[in-house]
């Protein structure tokens, strides 16, 4: 691989990151595998993706991402009140509990219990980090050309799975 290769659209980027919100550690890749995505495919939040252009393997930086360029501002239309008597008995009724619900089309959606009243349960369908400014410490640990199949599908394929298939 060309050592001078820089992050650009169509490359698979492998990145280590540490994410802080309001000074608190929220997530990090150091205990896991690096985050892998195709640059320019929208696989990561826009503010972070934009900051990566031109970086090379081994480069690191701190990136501040505003809420609007991260997971968006809190959308007041993303709240829904469910009658309490329609709420399943097996789900604990506590504010902050995250759960999966099906929409009218049968698709799974993430929600969080925002508020509980005598008659309704208010669900929040915003991303948990919506409305928050994000502080990333990032390091580019790998770059490679995306395969035609990855570009067609819009996401990185696990190389280990392909290697196991060939054995």
N, C-alpha and C positions, 0 to 999 in steps of 0.2 A: 504494500500500500504506500502511496505517496505520503511521506512524512509531512509535507507542506499542506496537505489537504485541510480545508477549513469547512466549518459547518455551512451547508447550503441545502436548498430544497432537494429532496430525493435521496438524501443520505440517511442511513440509519445511525442515530446518535446514541451512544451509551454514556450515561451521565450519573454521577453520584451527586446526591443533594441532601441538604439539611434544611428543613422548613420551620421557621419560627413565625408565630403570630402574636403580637403584643408581648414580645419577649419570652414567650413560652414555646418550647419544642413541641411541634405538632406531628412531624413525620420526618423520616430519614431513610436513605437507602443503604447506609453503611452496614447495617445488620443483615441486609438482603443483597440480592443481585442489583447491579445498576439499573436505573430506569432506561428502557430502550424504546425508541419511537422513530418514526420517519419524519424528518424535518419538513415543515411546510404542509403536512397533511392534517393539521388541526388535532393531533393526538395529545397535545399538552395545551395548557392555557396560553392565550395569545401573548400576554405580556412577557412570559418566560421564553416562549418560542422566539419572539422578536429579538430578545437580548442575546441569543446564542449565535446569530449569524456572524461568521468570520472567526469564531473561536476554533482552536486547534486542539488535538489530543494533548492533555497535560495542562491546558489553560484552566484557570479557576477564577471566579469572581463572585461578588455579592450582588444580587439582583433584587431590587425593591419593585414589587408588582402591586399596583393600585387595585382596589376591589373591581373597578370597571374592566380592567384588563386581566383580571383573574377569574373568579367564579361569578362575577357580576354583582350588582347591587342587590339588596334584598327586594324581591318582587312581592308586593302586597297581594297580587292576584294568585300567588303560589300557595296560599293558605286555603284550607277547606275545613268546614265544620261538619262533623259526622255525628248524627244523633247517638247519644250514649248507649241507648238500647240496641243499636245496630253494631256496636263494637264487640268483637269476639271476646269471650270470657277468659280465654287462655293468654291474653296479652296483658302484662302488668300496666296498670294505669298510673304512670309516673311521667311528669314533665321531663323532656330530654331523652326519653326512650326512643331509639331508632328502630324502624320496622320497614318491612316491605309490604306494599299493597298492590293489588291489581287494578288497572284502570278499566274503563268500559271495553277496551279492545283486548283485554287479557294480558297486556304488557305489565311487567313488574316495574314498580317505581319505589324509590327510597323516600321515606318520610320520617318526620320526627314529631313526637307529641309536644306541641307548643303550649297548650293550655287545656285545663280540665275544668268543666263547670258541672253543675248538677244535671244539665240536660244534653250537653255536647262535648265532644272531644275535638279540639282544634289541631289539625295536622299541618305541618310546615313542609312543603315540597321543595323549598330552596336547597341548594347545595349547603352542607354544613359550614363551609367557608365563605358563603356569599356575604357581601357587605364588609369583608375584612381585607386589610392590606397585608400582603404576604412578603416575607423576607427570606430569600433563598440564598444559601451558600452552595455553589455548584462547581463541579469539576468535570470536564470532558475526559472520559476514560477510553473511548473508542469511537471510531468512525468507519463506516464502510458503505459501499454502494448498495442501495436496496435492490432486491431481486425484482424481476418483472412481476412475479406473482404477489410480492409484498406491496408493490406500487398499485397493482390492480385492486388488492383487498384493502389497502389503506392502513395496514398495520404490520408490525414486525412478526415474523414467524419464528418459532422456537427452533434453533438450529439443532439442539439435542434430539428433538423429536425426529427431524429429518435424518440425522445420523443413525438413530436406532432403527428407522425404517429401512435403511440401506444395508444393515448388517444381516 
